[in-house]
Every structure is written in structure tokens, then in C-alpha cells.
Amino acid sequence: MFVRVVLSPQQKELLDRICQKLGQSESETLRIAFLQYAEKLSLITEKVHG
């Protein structure tokens, strides 16, 4: 399944910097962030490991 994400130029730059620091792809970075957000909202209970 694919999801399209629209970012402002500033958000894209920030995402690029995060990916570079973590050594991850955009897809992996956004997937982990999404799962961590869902966990914080108590929508999932398993811990997310990056």
C-alpha cells in the first residue's frame, strides 16, 4: 500500500535532515514516526523499535 505525503519545502528539508542523521529512507522515517504517534495516542500498545 502506498500513501502520498505532501510537505512544504521547509518540512521536506527537515525530513531530509532527519533521514540523513538517522541513516534511513524517507519511507522508513515516516513509517516509524507514524507508529510512534499512534502509540502516543494509545491506538497501539506494542513498542516501536527503530
C-alpha positions in Angstrom: 0.0 0.0 0.0 1.2 3.5 -0.8 0.4 6.8 0.9 1.3 10.2 -0.6 2.5 12.8 1.8 2.6 16.5 0.8 5.2 18.6 2.6 6.1 22.2 2.5 9.7 22.9 1.3 10.7 23.5 4.9 9.2 20.3 6.1 10.9 18.4 3.2 14.2 19.9 4.2 13.7 18.9 7.8 12.7 15.4 6.8 15.9 15.2 4.7 18.0 16.2 7.7 16.3 13.7 10.0 16.8 10.9 7.4 20.5 11.8 7.0 21.1 11.8 10.8 19.3 8.5 11.2 20.7 6.9 8.1 17.2 5.9 7.0 15.0 6.4 4.0 12.1 8.8 3.9 9.7 5.9 3.9 11.2 4.3 6.9 11.5 7.6 8.8 7.8 8.5 8.2 6.6 4.9 9.0 8.4 5.0 12.4 7.1 8.5 13.2 3.6 7.4 12.3 3.8 4.4 14.5 5.2 6.4 17.4 2.4 8.9 17.1 -0.2 6.2 17.1 1.4 4.7 20.2 1.4 8.1 22.0 -2.3 8.3 21.3 -2.8 4.8 22.7 -4.0 3.5 19.4 -1.4 0.7 19.5 0.2 -0.9 22.5 3.4 -2.6 21.1 6.6 -0.6 21.4 8.1 0.7 18.2 11.8 -0.1 17.7 13.8 1.9 15.2 
